[in-house]
Amino acid sequence: MSTSLFKDICDKARFSKLYEKYAQTLSNILYYKYGDLLNPSDKVQDAFIKLWENCDKIKPETAKSYLYTTANNMMLNEVKHQKVVLKYQKVKPKDYTNESPEFLLRKKEFLKRYEQALSKLKENERAAFLLNKVDGKTHKEVAEILGITKKVAEHRIYAAFNQLKTELKELNQK
């Protein structure tokens, strides 16, 4: 971490730079781990609010770790809450669409297989793959975000992609 960014995180300008540096990446990581249903962007905002409220207690060197841990814990709490909510409510799917039944069935089957294939990946491979392919991050950026070397990031991305190609034959077609 650069020293110019973290002299005092209670300073509004520096806090703003901290937000610009970590908010999007943290939001994306939470999205990849937990999905969009639990509003990862809201949890990121809440984590930054907690950081601001405790800025005088948090050492500048630990700000990133504090943010990631706080946001992850908030997501875990939300997962627990959603389990309780789902236990007591049944969600009705919408009963109309403009797409053909055949297309919907194929789409549903493919998405199920894709999610299963993604879930079979190791968590570190899945995170590297999604950061690269969905987020458009370079191998170097993925390595920096995950705290690994560029070669390890490349290996994880390619290993994940090869496993997905094996599981989903549609990806082999051009």
GIURTA-V39688 format. One line per field, one symbol per residue. ss: DSSP state (@ for helix, = for strand, . for the rest). burial: # if it has 9 or more other C-alpha atoms within 8 Angstrom, else .. Layout:
# GIURTA-V39688
ss: ???
burial: ???
This chain:
# GIURTA-V39688
ss: ...........@@@@@@@@@@@@@@@@@@@@@@@.....@@@@@@@@@@@@@@......@@@@@@@@@@@@@@@@@@@@@@@@@@@@@............@@@@@@@@@@@@@@@@@@@@..@@@@@@@@@@@.....@@@@@@@@...@@@@@@@@@@@@@@@@@@.@@@@..
burial: ....##..##...##.###..##..#######.##..###..######..##..#..#.#..#..###.###.##..##........................#........##..##..#...########....#.##.###...###.###.######.###..#......
